């Protein structure tokens, strides 16, 4: 008990520092947004009087602008599906057919005649899976085909009908409102999931459900968790072309995910999810609305992303560059948080549970592993199942991370800045893996040893957050061309006080995370 008062004093000191930090950041951010408002790109008339709205991010601007029509479509689809499902007792193939009809109409609105490309590639992949599933090299063949499609789609920008014949050239005038090959990146993941799940079901399913039930509170209570749905193989007759097409084009998850495995998806078309009650889903939707309002306030008062788009960050002091960088990363997190949770809400009401993409705030991750488990978490689960484990899992972790992150970069886009981001992340990941391995072997027995170990973890966490910021800034903000400018800003003597303050702030943040984890574990 003697250590409790000391930890309380530390917690109070940490909280006071954090409050002071955010007060400084907020005041400086408001001043920067006001002083540079006339030179920033992407600002639009705002809904809050006297404030411009930062809509410089194309992805957020498009999502926000299409939100009304998207919500109408969501409501109409859910009314049709849930009414017919409960009135006529639709299950499995019946539900799949209904969702496929609605989803194809949705895809036709988005992509027009280019739906033909989606169906053709999907058919080829299905044929490969069915023809070669009994061979050991089938998964390698599936991966090779899908990687080729992923790269060719980008190289040829979704193809043109005229390249297949002048008599088809008129179809290029009916390509819809959204580039099909951008959305198809998610379809590629689903095609790989279907193929691998089918091959593994045919050869053998090693999932021990009884052993899993002993460790899983959800399954022990009589329900079925997402992990069990995914790992448990289906009957071979459930891998039909109808179910496969429905899985690839499922409207709620088509544009942005979250990513759900084929086994889990098909199982929930047969028996809709029961892990979330009506009250829980309603509360989930209400929280989304509150977070959307938070985003509106953020983009009206803090124009972080516009500084990056306008490249005006290059004119700022080192500390101001840090503020803009930190603000952009938080903006990105909240943007993806809202997009992914919107579509997950749609899917939940439709009866299909998916993994939560943002289970933890970006400001509550102090190591690379926990960060990537909490950022696009459904993609992380997909990578673990279909890439990390087949590559050897923890036995070859130091090598497999290079393959995985390179794939992630190529999957996002064929851009050098994303490959740079991937390799920088791996470069930072390697020492963390080694340090964690050594740290796990070290068992502190004395109070002094535990204190030293805790401080060492806090310093290591601060260094990791610094590396994370650098990698994400290169990948998503400044790009490789901006590295020299960023280094020149941060390498001078005048930047030393700012760097010391930044590192201290990260150190304090990590210590606060320790307290949050300890409080959560004591409540659990």
DRENZABA-185668 format. One record per residue (C-alpha): residue number from 1; x, y, z. Coordinates in steps of 0.2 Angstrom, whole numbers. Last residue first. Layout:
<atoms>
<atom pos="NUM" east="X" north="Y" up="Z"/>
...
</atoms>
This chain:
<atoms>
<atom pos="524" east="-57" north="-29" up="-74"/>
<atom pos="523" east="-58" north="-13" up="-64"/>
<atom pos="522" east="-40" north="-16" up="-58"/>
<atom pos="521" east="-34" north="-19" up="-76"/>
<atom pos="520" east="-43" north="-3" up="-82"/>
<atom pos="519" east="-34" north="7" up="-69"/>
<atom pos="518" east="-17" north="0" up="-72"/>
<atom pos="517" east="-19" north="3" up="-91"/>
<atom pos="516" east="-25" north="21" up="-88"/>
<atom pos="515" east="-10" north="24" up="-76"/>
<atom pos="514" east="2" north="17" up="-89"/>
<atom pos="513" east="-5" north="28" up="-102"/>
<atom pos="512" east="-2" north="43" up="-91"/>
<atom pos="511" east="16" north="38" up="-90"/>
<atom pos="510" east="17" north="37" up="-109"/>
<atom pos="509" east="9" north="54" up="-111"/>
<atom pos="508" east="22" north="61" up="-98"/>
<atom pos="507" east="36" north="54" up="-109"/>
<atom pos="506" east="28" north="60" up="-125"/>
<atom pos="505" east="27" north="78" up="-117"/>
<atom pos="504" east="45" north="77" up="-112"/>
<atom pos="503" east="50" north="72" up="-130"/>
<atom pos="502" east="41" north="87" up="-136"/>
<atom pos="501" east="48" north="99" up="-124"/>
<atom pos="500" east="66" north="93" up="-127"/>
<atom pos="499" east="62" north="94" up="-146"/>
<atom pos="498" east="56" north="112" up="-144"/>
<atom pos="497" east="71" north="117" up="-133"/>
<atom pos="496" east="83" north="110" up="-146"/>
<atom pos="495" east="75" north="118" up="-161"/>
<atom pos="494" east="85" north="134" up="-161"/>
<atom pos="493" east="101" north="123" up="-162"/>
<atom pos="492" east="95" north="116" up="-179"/>
<atom pos="491" east="90" north="99" up="-183"/>
<atom pos="490" east="71" north="100" up="-182"/>
<atom pos="489" east="68" north="112" up="-196"/>
<atom pos="488" east="82" north="105" up="-207"/>
<atom pos="487" east="75" north="88" up="-204"/>
<atom pos="486" east="57" north="93" up="-209"/>
<atom pos="485" east="64" north="102" up="-225"/>
<atom pos="484" east="74" north="87" up="-230"/>
<atom pos="483" east="60" north="75" up="-227"/>
<atom pos="482" east="48" north="85" up="-237"/>
<atom pos="481" east="52" north="76" up="-254"/>
<atom pos="480" east="49" north="59" up="-245"/>
<atom pos="479" east="31" north="64" up="-241"/>
<atom pos="478" east="26" north="78" up="-230"/>
<atom pos="477" east="9" north="72" up="-224"/>
<atom pos="476" east="4" north="54" up="-226"/>
<atom pos="475" east="19" north="43" up="-227"/>
<atom pos="474" east="32" north="54" up="-221"/>
<atom pos="473" east="22" north="61" up="-207"/>
<atom pos="472" east="16" north="44" up="-203"/>
<atom pos="471" east="34" north="38" up="-201"/>
<atom pos="470" east="40" north="53" up="-191"/>
<atom pos="469" east="25" north="52" up="-179"/>
<atom pos="468" east="28" north="34" up="-176"/>
<atom pos="467" east="46" north="37" up="-173"/>
<atom pos="466" east="43" north="50" up="-160"/>
<atom pos="465" east="29" north="39" up="-152"/>
<atom pos="464" east="42" north="25" up="-151"/>
<atom pos="463" east="55" north="36" up="-142"/>
<atom pos="462" east="42" north="41" up="-129"/>
<atom pos="461" east="38" north="23" up="-127"/>
<atom pos="460" east="56" north="18" up="-124"/>
<atom pos="459" east="57" north="32" up="-111"/>
<atom pos="458" east="42" north="26" up="-102"/>
<atom pos="457" east="48" north="8" up="-103"/>
<atom pos="456" east="64" north="13" up="-95"/>
<atom pos="455" east="55" north="22" up="-82"/>
<atom pos="454" east="45" north="7" up="-78"/>
<atom pos="453" east="60" north="-5" up="-77"/>
<atom pos="452" east="69" north="7" up="-66"/>
<atom pos="451" east="54" north="8" up="-54"/>
<atom pos="450" east="52" north="-11" up="-54"/>
<atom pos="449" east="71" north="-14" up="-50"/>
<atom pos="448" east="69" north="-1" up="-36"/>
<atom pos="447" east="54" north="-10" up="-29"/>
<atom pos="446" east="64" north="-26" up="-30"/>
<atom pos="445" east="60" north="-42" up="-40"/>
<atom pos="444" east="61" north="-36" up="-58"/>
<atom pos="443" east="59" north="-50" up="-70"/>
<atom pos="442" east="69" north="-47" up="-86"/>
<atom pos="441" east="66" north="-60" up="-99"/>
<atom pos="440" east="51" north="-50" up="-106"/>
<atom pos="439" east="62" north="-35" up="-107"/>
<atom pos="438" east="74" north="-44" up="-119"/>
<atom pos="437" east="60" north="-49" up="-131"/>
<atom pos="436" east="52" north="-32" up="-130"/>
<atom pos="435" east="69" north="-24" up="-134"/>
<atom pos="434" east="71" north="-35" up="-149"/>
<atom pos="433" east="54" north="-32" up="-155"/>
<atom pos="432" east="55" north="-13" up="-152"/>
<atom pos="431" east="72" north="-13" up="-161"/>
<atom pos="430" east="64" north="-21" up="-177"/>
<atom pos="429" east="48" north="-10" up="-177"/>
<atom pos="428" east="57" north="7" up="-181"/>
<atom pos="427" east="65" north="0" up="-197"/>
<atom pos="426" east="49" north="-8" up="-201"/>
<atom pos="425" east="39" north="8" up="-199"/>
<atom pos="424" east="52" north="17" up="-210"/>
<atom pos="423" east="50" north="3" up="-223"/>
<atom pos="422" east="32" north="5" up="-224"/>
<atom pos="421" east="32" north="24" up="-224"/>
<atom pos="420" east="45" north="24" up="-238"/>
<atom pos="419" east="34" north="12" up="-247"/>
<atom pos="418" east="19" north="25" up="-244"/>
<atom pos="417" east="30" north="39" up="-250"/>
<atom pos="416" east="35" north="30" up="-266"/>
<atom pos="415" east="17" north="28" up="-272"/>
<atom pos="414" east="8" north="13" up="-279"/>
<atom pos="413" east="-7" north="14" up="-267"/>
<atom pos="412" east="-15" north="7" up="-252"/>
<atom pos="411" east="-12" north="-11" up="-256"/>
<atom pos="410" east="6" north="-7" up="-261"/>
<atom pos="409" east="9" north="1" up="-244"/>
<atom pos="408" east="1" north="-14" up="-234"/>
<atom pos="407" east="10" north="-26" up="-245"/>
<atom pos="406" east="27" north="-18" up="-240"/>
<atom pos="405" east="21" north="-18" up="-222"/>
<atom pos="404" east="18" north="-37" up="-222"/>
<atom pos="403" east="34" north="-42" up="-232"/>
<atom pos="402" east="45" north="-31" up="-220"/>
<atom pos="401" east="35" north="-38" up="-205"/>
<atom pos="400" east="38" north="-56" up="-210"/>
<atom pos="399" east="57" north="-55" up="-208"/>
<atom pos="398" east="58" north="-49" up="-189"/>
<atom pos="397" east="43" north="-60" up="-185"/>
<atom pos="396" east="50" north="-76" up="-192"/>
<atom pos="395" east="45" north="-88" up="-177"/>
<atom pos="394" east="31" north="-76" up="-171"/>
<atom pos="393" east="21" north="-81" up="-186"/>
<atom pos="392" east="28" north="-91" up="-200"/>
<atom pos="391" east="23" north="-83" up="-216"/>
<atom pos="390" east="6" north="-92" up="-215"/>
<atom pos="389" east="3" north="-84" up="-198"/>
<atom pos="388" east="8" north="-66" up="-204"/>
<atom pos="387" east="-1" north="-66" up="-221"/>
<atom pos="386" east="-19" north="-72" up="-221"/>
<atom pos="385" east="-24" north="-73" up="-202"/>
<atom pos="384" east="-12" north="-59" up="-195"/>
<atom pos="383" east="-15" north="-48" up="-210"/>
<atom pos="382" east="-34" north="-49" up="-209"/>
<atom pos="381" east="-33" north="-46" up="-190"/>
<atom pos="380" east="-23" north="-30" up="-194"/>
<atom pos="379" east="-35" north="-25" up="-207"/>
<atom pos="378" east="-49" north="-26" up="-194"/>
<atom pos="377" east="-39" north="-16" up="-182"/>
<atom pos="376" east="-37" north="-1" up="-194"/>
<atom pos="375" east="-27" north="8" up="-180"/>
<atom pos="374" east="-29" north="-1" up="-164"/>
<atom pos="373" east="-18" north="-17" up="-167"/>
<atom pos="372" east="-6" north="-6" up="-177"/>
<atom pos="371" east="-4" north="6" up="-162"/>
<atom pos="370" east="-2" north="-9" up="-150"/>
<atom pos="369" east="12" north="-16" up="-160"/>
<atom pos="368" east="21" north="1" up="-163"/>
<atom pos="367" east="22" north="6" up="-144"/>
<atom pos="366" east="14" north="20" up="-134"/>
<atom pos="365" east="-4" north="19" up="-139"/>
<atom pos="364" east="-17" north="30" up="-130"/>
<atom pos="363" east="-16" north="46" up="-140"/>
<atom pos="362" east="-22" north="37" up="-155"/>
<atom pos="361" east="-38" north="32" up="-146"/>
<atom pos="360" east="-42" north="14" up="-144"/>
<atom pos="359" east="-54" north="2" up="-152"/>
<atom pos="358" east="-52" north="10" up="-169"/>
<atom pos="357" east="-57" north="-3" up="-183"/>
<atom pos="356" east="-70" north="-12" up="-173"/>
<atom pos="355" east="-71" north="-30" up="-179"/>
<atom pos="354" east="-87" north="-34" up="-189"/>
<atom pos="353" east="-104" north="-39" up="-184"/>
<atom pos="352" east="-117" north="-43" up="-198"/>
<atom pos="351" east="-135" north="-41" up="-194"/>
<atom pos="350" east="-140" north="-27" up="-205"/>
<atom pos="349" east="-141" north="-15" up="-190"/>
<atom pos="348" east="-123" north="-21" up="-187"/>
<atom pos="347" east="-118" north="-17" up="-205"/>
<atom pos="346" east="-124" north="0" up="-205"/>
<atom pos="345" east="-116" north="4" up="-188"/>
<atom pos="344" east="-99" north="-3" up="-196"/>
<atom pos="343" east="-101" north="9" up="-210"/>
<atom pos="342" east="-103" north="24" up="-199"/>
<atom pos="341" east="-89" north="17" up="-187"/>
<atom pos="340" east="-77" north="16" up="-202"/>
<atom pos="339" east="-80" north="34" up="-208"/>
<atom pos="338" east="-80" north="42" up="-191"/>
<atom pos="337" east="-64" north="34" up="-184"/>
<atom pos="336" east="-56" north="37" up="-201"/>
<atom pos="335" east="-59" north="55" up="-199"/>
<atom pos="334" east="-55" north="55" up="-180"/>
<atom pos="333" east="-38" north="47" up="-183"/>
<atom pos="332" east="-34" north="58" up="-198"/>
<atom pos="331" east="-38" north="74" up="-188"/>
<atom pos="330" east="-27" north="67" up="-173"/>
<atom pos="329" east="-13" north="64" up="-185"/>
<atom pos="328" east="-15" north="82" up="-193"/>
<atom pos="327" east="-15" north="90" up="-175"/>
<atom pos="326" east="1" north="82" up="-170"/>
<atom pos="325" east="9" north="87" up="-186"/>
<atom pos="324" east="2" north="105" up="-185"/>
<atom pos="323" east="8" north="106" up="-166"/>
<atom pos="322" east="25" north="99" up="-171"/>
<atom pos="321" east="28" north="111" up="-185"/>
<atom pos="320" east="23" north="125" up="-172"/>
<atom pos="319" east="37" north="119" up="-161"/>
<atom pos="318" east="49" north="119" up="-175"/>
<atom pos="317" east="44" north="137" up="-181"/>
<atom pos="316" east="33" north="139" up="-196"/>
<atom pos="315" east="36" north="143" up="-214"/>
<atom pos="314" east="37" north="125" up="-220"/>
<atom pos="313" east="20" north="121" up="-212"/>
<atom pos="312" east="13" north="133" up="-226"/>
<atom pos="311" east="13" north="118" up="-238"/>
<atom pos="310" east="-5" north="123" up="-243"/>
<atom pos="309" east="-11" north="105" up="-241"/>
<atom pos="308" east="-1" north="103" up="-225"/>
<atom pos="307" east="-8" north="119" up="-217"/>
<atom pos="306" east="-25" north="114" up="-223"/>
<atom pos="305" east="-24" north="98" up="-213"/>
<atom pos="304" east="-22" north="108" up="-197"/>
<atom pos="303" east="-36" north="121" up="-199"/>
<atom pos="302" east="-41" north="121" up="-181"/>
<atom pos="301" east="-57" north="130" up="-176"/>
<atom pos="300" east="-70" north="125" up="-189"/>
<atom pos="299" east="-62" north="108" up="-193"/>
<atom pos="298" east="-61" north="103" up="-174"/>
<atom pos="297" east="-79" north="109" up="-171"/>
<atom pos="296" east="-86" north="99" up="-185"/>
<atom pos="295" east="-75" north="84" up="-179"/>
<atom pos="294" east="-83" north="85" up="-162"/>
<atom pos="293" east="-100" north="86" up="-170"/>
<atom pos="292" east="-96" north="70" up="-179"/>
<atom pos="291" east="-90" north="62" up="-162"/>
<atom pos="290" east="-107" north="66" up="-155"/>
<atom pos="289" east="-116" north="58" up="-169"/>
<atom pos="288" east="-106" north="43" up="-168"/>
<atom pos="287" east="-110" north="41" up="-150"/>
<atom pos="286" east="-128" north="41" up="-154"/>
<atom pos="285" east="-126" north="27" up="-166"/>
<atom pos="284" east="-116" north="16" up="-154"/>
<atom pos="283" east="-130" north="20" up="-141"/>
<atom pos="282" east="-143" north="14" up="-153"/>
<atom pos="281" east="-132" north="-2" up="-157"/>
<atom pos="280" east="-131" north="-5" up="-138"/>
<atom pos="279" east="-150" north="-3" up="-136"/>
<atom pos="278" east="-154" north="-14" up="-150"/>
<atom pos="277" east="-143" north="-28" up="-143"/>
<atom pos="276" east="-125" north="-31" up="-149"/>
<atom pos="275" east="-118" north="-49" up="-148"/>
<atom pos="274" east="-133" north="-57" up="-157"/>
<atom pos="273" east="-127" north="-57" up="-175"/>
<atom pos="272" east="-138" north="-63" up="-188"/>
<atom pos="271" east="-139" north="-82" up="-191"/>
<atom pos="270" east="-137" north="-88" up="-209"/>
<atom pos="269" east="-130" north="-71" up="-216"/>
<atom pos="268" east="-120" north="-71" up="-200"/>
<atom pos="267" east="-111" north="-87" up="-204"/>
<atom pos="266" east="-107" north="-81" up="-222"/>
<atom pos="265" east="-99" north="-65" up="-215"/>
<atom pos="264" east="-88" north="-74" up="-201"/>
<atom pos="263" east="-82" north="-87" up="-214"/>
<atom pos="262" east="-78" north="-74" up="-227"/>
<atom pos="261" east="-68" north="-63" up="-216"/>
<atom pos="260" east="-74" north="-45" up="-212"/>
<atom pos="259" east="-64" north="-29" up="-216"/>
<atom pos="258" east="-71" north="-13" up="-209"/>
<atom pos="257" east="-74" north="-8" up="-223"/>
<atom pos="256" east="-72" north="7" up="-234"/>
<atom pos="255" east="-83" north="7" up="-249"/>
<atom pos="254" east="-90" north="-11" up="-249"/>
<atom pos="253" east="-94" north="-13" up="-230"/>
<atom pos="252" east="-113" north="-8" up="-230"/>
<atom pos="251" east="-116" north="-13" up="-248"/>
<atom pos="250" east="-110" north="-31" up="-248"/>
<atom pos="249" east="-101" north="-32" up="-265"/>
<atom pos="248" east="-88" north="-46" up="-261"/>
<atom pos="247" east="-98" north="-55" up="-249"/>
<atom pos="246" east="-114" north="-55" up="-260"/>
<atom pos="245" east="-103" north="-62" up="-274"/>
<atom pos="244" east="-96" north="-76" up="-263"/>
<atom pos="243" east="-113" north="-81" up="-256"/>
<atom pos="242" east="-120" north="-82" up="-274"/>
<atom pos="241" east="-104" north="-91" up="-280"/>
<atom pos="240" east="-106" north="-104" up="-266"/>
<atom pos="239" east="-94" north="-108" up="-252"/>
<atom pos="238" east="-108" north="-114" up="-240"/>
<atom pos="237" east="-108" north="-131" up="-248"/>
<atom pos="236" east="-91" north="-134" up="-240"/>
<atom pos="235" east="-98" north="-133" up="-223"/>
<atom pos="234" east="-90" north="-119" up="-213"/>
<atom pos="233" east="-73" north="-118" up="-204"/>
<atom pos="232" east="-72" north="-110" up="-187"/>
<atom pos="231" east="-59" north="-97" up="-187"/>
<atom pos="230" east="-70" north="-82" up="-192"/>
<atom pos="229" east="-85" north="-86" up="-182"/>
<atom pos="228" east="-74" north="-90" up="-167"/>
<atom pos="227" east="-65" north="-73" up="-168"/>
<atom pos="226" east="-82" north="-64" up="-170"/>
<atom pos="225" east="-88" north="-70" up="-154"/>
<atom pos="224" east="-102" north="-83" up="-153"/>
<atom pos="223" east="-115" north="-82" up="-139"/>
<atom pos="222" east="-118" north="-94" up="-125"/>
<atom pos="221" east="-110" north="-85" up="-110"/>
<atom pos="220" east="-94" north="-95" up="-113"/>
<atom pos="219" east="-93" north="-88" up="-131"/>
<atom pos="218" east="-93" north="-70" up="-125"/>
<atom pos="217" east="-81" north="-73" up="-110"/>
<atom pos="216" east="-68" north="-81" up="-121"/>
<atom pos="215" east="-55" north="-92" up="-113"/>
<atom pos="214" east="-64" north="-108" up="-109"/>
<atom pos="213" east="-74" north="-106" up="-125"/>
<atom pos="212" east="-58" north="-106" up="-135"/>
<atom pos="211" east="-53" north="-123" up="-128"/>
<atom pos="210" east="-70" north="-130" up="-133"/>
<atom pos="209" east="-69" north="-122" up="-151"/>
<atom pos="208" east="-52" north="-130" up="-155"/>
<atom pos="207" east="-49" north="-122" up="-173"/>
<atom pos="206" east="-38" north="-134" up="-183"/>
<atom pos="205" east="-49" north="-134" up="-198"/>
<atom pos="204" east="-42" north="-146" up="-212"/>
<atom pos="203" east="-38" north="-147" up="-230"/>
<atom pos="202" east="-55" north="-142" up="-237"/>
<atom pos="201" east="-58" north="-129" up="-224"/>
<atom pos="200" east="-41" north="-122" up="-227"/>
<atom pos="199" east="-44" north="-120" up="-246"/>
<atom pos="198" east="-61" north="-112" up="-243"/>
<atom pos="197" east="-55" north="-100" up="-230"/>
<atom pos="196" east="-40" north="-96" up="-241"/>
<atom pos="195" east="-50" north="-92" up="-257"/>
<atom pos="194" east="-64" north="-82" up="-248"/>
<atom pos="193" east="-51" north="-72" up="-238"/>
<atom pos="192" east="-41" north="-68" up="-254"/>
<atom pos="191" east="-56" north="-62" up="-263"/>
<atom pos="190" east="-61" north="-52" up="-248"/>
<atom pos="189" east="-44" north="-43" up="-248"/>
<atom pos="188" east="-45" north="-40" up="-267"/>
<atom pos="187" east="-63" north="-33" up="-264"/>
<atom pos="186" east="-55" north="-20" up="-252"/>
<atom pos="185" east="-43" north="-14" up="-265"/>
<atom pos="184" east="-58" north="-14" up="-277"/>
<atom pos="183" east="-64" north="2" up="-270"/>
<atom pos="182" east="-50" north="12" up="-278"/>
<atom pos="181" east="-52" north="2" up="-294"/>
<atom pos="180" east="-70" north="7" up="-296"/>
<atom pos="179" east="-67" north="26" up="-297"/>
<atom pos="178" east="-83" north="34" up="-290"/>
<atom pos="177" east="-97" north="43" up="-300"/>
<atom pos="176" east="-101" north="31" up="-313"/>
<atom pos="175" east="-91" north="25" up="-328"/>
<atom pos="174" east="-104" north="28" up="-341"/>
<atom pos="173" east="-95" north="38" up="-354"/>
<atom pos="172" east="-82" north="25" up="-355"/>
<atom pos="171" east="-96" north="13" up="-361"/>
<atom pos="170" east="-95" north="22" up="-378"/>
<atom pos="169" east="-78" north="14" up="-382"/>
<atom pos="168" east="-85" north="-3" up="-383"/>
<atom pos="167" east="-86" north="-4" up="-402"/>
<atom pos="166" east="-68" north="3" up="-402"/>
<atom pos="165" east="-61" north="-13" up="-394"/>
<atom pos="164" east="-54" north="-19" up="-378"/>
<atom pos="163" east="-43" north="-3" up="-375"/>
<atom pos="162" east="-59" north="7" up="-378"/>
<atom pos="161" east="-67" north="0" up="-362"/>
<atom pos="160" east="-54" north="9" up="-352"/>
<atom pos="159" east="-44" north="1" up="-338"/>
<atom pos="158" east="-45" north="5" up="-319"/>
<atom pos="157" east="-31" north="17" up="-319"/>
<atom pos="156" east="-20" north="6" up="-330"/>
<atom pos="155" east="-5" north="5" up="-317"/>
<atom pos="154" east="-17" north="5" up="-302"/>
<atom pos="153" east="-28" north="-10" up="-308"/>
<atom pos="152" east="-13" north="-19" up="-314"/>
<atom pos="151" east="-5" north="-18" up="-297"/>
<atom pos="150" east="-20" north="-25" up="-288"/>
<atom pos="149" east="-24" north="-38" up="-301"/>
<atom pos="148" east="-7" north="-45" up="-300"/>
<atom pos="147" east="-7" north="-45" up="-281"/>
<atom pos="146" east="-24" north="-55" up="-283"/>
<atom pos="145" east="-17" north="-68" up="-295"/>
<atom pos="144" east="-2" north="-71" up="-285"/>
<atom pos="143" east="-11" north="-72" up="-269"/>
<atom pos="142" east="-23" north="-85" up="-276"/>
<atom pos="141" east="-9" north="-95" up="-283"/>
<atom pos="140" east="0" north="-96" up="-267"/>
<atom pos="139" east="-16" north="-101" up="-258"/>
<atom pos="138" east="-18" north="-115" up="-271"/>
<atom pos="137" east="0" north="-122" up="-269"/>
<atom pos="136" east="-6" north="-137" up="-259"/>
<atom pos="135" east="-19" north="-143" up="-272"/>
<atom pos="134" east="-37" north="-147" up="-268"/>
<atom pos="133" east="-42" north="-129" up="-270"/>
<atom pos="132" east="-36" north="-128" up="-288"/>
<atom pos="131" east="-52" north="-127" up="-298"/>
<atom pos="130" east="-63" north="-119" up="-286"/>
<atom pos="129" east="-51" north="-106" up="-280"/>
<atom pos="128" east="-46" north="-102" up="-298"/>
<atom pos="127" east="-64" north="-101" up="-304"/>
<atom pos="126" east="-69" north="-89" up="-290"/>
<atom pos="125" east="-54" north="-78" up="-294"/>
<atom pos="124" east="-59" north="-77" up="-313"/>
<atom pos="123" east="-77" north="-74" up="-308"/>
<atom pos="122" east="-72" north="-59" up="-297"/>
<atom pos="121" east="-61" north="-52" up="-310"/>
<atom pos="120" east="-76" north="-52" up="-322"/>
<atom pos="119" east="-89" north="-46" up="-309"/>
<atom pos="118" east="-78" north="-31" up="-305"/>
<atom pos="117" east="-74" north="-27" up="-323"/>
<atom pos="116" east="-92" north="-27" up="-328"/>
<atom pos="115" east="-96" north="-15" up="-313"/>
<atom pos="114" east="-87" north="-3" up="-324"/>
<atom pos="113" east="-103" north="1" up="-333"/>
<atom pos="112" east="-109" north="13" up="-319"/>
<atom pos="111" east="-96" north="13" up="-305"/>
<atom pos="110" east="-105" north="21" up="-290"/>
<atom pos="109" east="-124" north="20" up="-296"/>
<atom pos="108" east="-120" north="2" up="-303"/>
<atom pos="107" east="-112" north="-3" up="-286"/>
<atom pos="106" east="-128" north="2" up="-276"/>
<atom pos="105" east="-139" north="-8" up="-289"/>
<atom pos="104" east="-127" north="-22" up="-287"/>
<atom pos="103" east="-128" north="-21" up="-268"/>
<atom pos="102" east="-147" north="-21" up="-268"/>
<atom pos="101" east="-148" north="-37" up="-279"/>
<atom pos="100" east="-133" north="-45" up="-269"/>
<atom pos="99" east="-141" north="-41" up="-252"/>
<atom pos="98" east="-157" north="-50" up="-257"/>
<atom pos="97" east="-148" north="-65" up="-265"/>
<atom pos="96" east="-137" north="-67" up="-249"/>
<atom pos="95" east="-152" north="-66" up="-238"/>
<atom pos="94" east="-160" north="-80" up="-247"/>
<atom pos="93" east="-144" north="-90" up="-248"/>
<atom pos="92" east="-142" north="-90" up="-229"/>
<atom pos="91" east="-158" north="-85" up="-221"/>
<atom pos="90" east="-175" north="-77" up="-225"/>
<atom pos="89" east="-189" north="-80" up="-213"/>
<atom pos="88" east="-202" north="-72" up="-224"/>
<atom pos="87" east="-208" north="-57" up="-213"/>
<atom pos="86" east="-191" north="-56" up="-203"/>
<atom pos="85" east="-179" north="-56" up="-218"/>
<atom pos="84" east="-191" north="-46" up="-229"/>
<atom pos="83" east="-193" north="-32" up="-217"/>
<atom pos="82" east="-174" north="-32" up="-212"/>
<atom pos="81" east="-168" north="-32" up="-229"/>
<atom pos="80" east="-181" north="-18" up="-236"/>
<atom pos="79" east="-179" north="-7" up="-221"/>
<atom pos="78" east="-160" north="-9" up="-220"/>
<atom pos="77" east="-158" north="-4" up="-239"/>
<atom pos="76" east="-169" north="11" up="-237"/>
<atom pos="75" east="-161" north="18" up="-221"/>
<atom pos="74" east="-143" north="15" up="-229"/>
<atom pos="73" east="-148" north="23" up="-245"/>
<atom pos="72" east="-155" north="38" up="-236"/>
<atom pos="71" east="-139" north="39" up="-225"/>
<atom pos="70" east="-128" north="39" up="-240"/>
<atom pos="69" east="-139" north="53" up="-248"/>
<atom pos="68" east="-136" north="64" up="-232"/>
<atom pos="67" east="-118" north="59" up="-230"/>
<atom pos="66" east="-112" north="63" up="-248"/>
<atom pos="65" east="-104" north="79" up="-243"/>
<atom pos="64" east="-96" north="73" up="-227"/>
<atom pos="63" east="-89" north="58" up="-236"/>
<atom pos="62" east="-82" north="68" up="-251"/>
<atom pos="61" east="-75" north="82" up="-239"/>
<atom pos="60" east="-67" north="69" up="-228"/>
<atom pos="59" east="-58" north="60" up="-242"/>
<atom pos="58" east="-53" north="76" up="-251"/>
<atom pos="57" east="-45" north="83" up="-236"/>
<atom pos="56" east="-45" north="102" up="-238"/>
<atom pos="55" east="-62" north="104" up="-230"/>
<atom pos="54" east="-56" north="115" up="-216"/>
<atom pos="53" east="-72" north="125" up="-211"/>
<atom pos="52" east="-71" north="144" up="-210"/>
<atom pos="51" east="-77" north="152" up="-194"/>
<atom pos="50" east="-87" north="168" up="-191"/>
<atom pos="49" east="-104" north="160" up="-188"/>
<atom pos="48" east="-102" north="141" up="-186"/>
<atom pos="47" east="-109" north="132" up="-202"/>
<atom pos="46" east="-93" north="136" up="-211"/>
<atom pos="45" east="-89" north="144" up="-228"/>
<atom pos="44" east="-75" north="133" up="-235"/>
<atom pos="43" east="-56" north="132" up="-232"/>
<atom pos="42" east="-47" north="121" up="-244"/>
<atom pos="41" east="-31" north="131" up="-246"/>
<atom pos="40" east="-24" north="142" up="-232"/>
<atom pos="39" east="-17" north="159" up="-236"/>
<atom pos="38" east="-31" north="170" up="-229"/>
<atom pos="37" east="-33" north="159" up="-214"/>
<atom pos="36" east="-15" north="161" up="-209"/>
<atom pos="35" east="-16" north="172" up="-194"/>
<atom pos="34" east="-33" north="164" up="-188"/>
<atom pos="33" east="-27" north="146" up="-189"/>
<atom pos="32" east="-11" north="150" up="-182"/>
<atom pos="31" east="-19" north="159" up="-167"/>
<atom pos="30" east="-31" north="145" up="-163"/>
<atom pos="29" east="-17" north="132" up="-164"/>
<atom pos="28" east="-6" north="142" up="-152"/>
<atom pos="27" east="-20" north="143" up="-139"/>
<atom pos="26" east="-25" north="124" up="-141"/>
<atom pos="25" east="-7" north="118" up="-140"/>
<atom pos="24" east="-3" north="129" up="-125"/>
<atom pos="23" east="-19" north="123" up="-116"/>
<atom pos="22" east="-16" north="105" up="-121"/>
<atom pos="21" east="1" north="106" up="-113"/>
<atom pos="20" east="-5" north="114" up="-97"/>
<atom pos="19" east="-18" north="100" up="-95"/>
<atom pos="18" east="-5" north="87" up="-99"/>
<atom pos="17" east="6" north="94" up="-86"/>
<atom pos="16" east="-7" north="95" up="-73"/>
<atom pos="15" east="-12" north="77" up="-77"/>
<atom pos="14" east="6" north="71" up="-75"/>
<atom pos="13" east="8" north="79" up="-58"/>
<atom pos="12" east="-9" north="72" up="-52"/>
<atom pos="11" east="-4" north="55" up="-57"/>
<atom pos="10" east="13" north="56" up="-49"/>
<atom pos="9" east="5" north="61" up="-33"/>
<atom pos="8" east="-7" north="47" up="-34"/>
<atom pos="7" east="8" north="35" up="-38"/>
<atom pos="6" east="17" north="40" up="-22"/>
<atom pos="5" east="1" north="38" up="-12"/>
<atom pos="4" east="-1" north="20" up="-19"/>
<atom pos="3" east="17" north="14" up="-16"/>
<atom pos="2" east="15" north="11" up="3"/>
<atom pos="1" east="0" north="0" up="0"/>
</atoms>
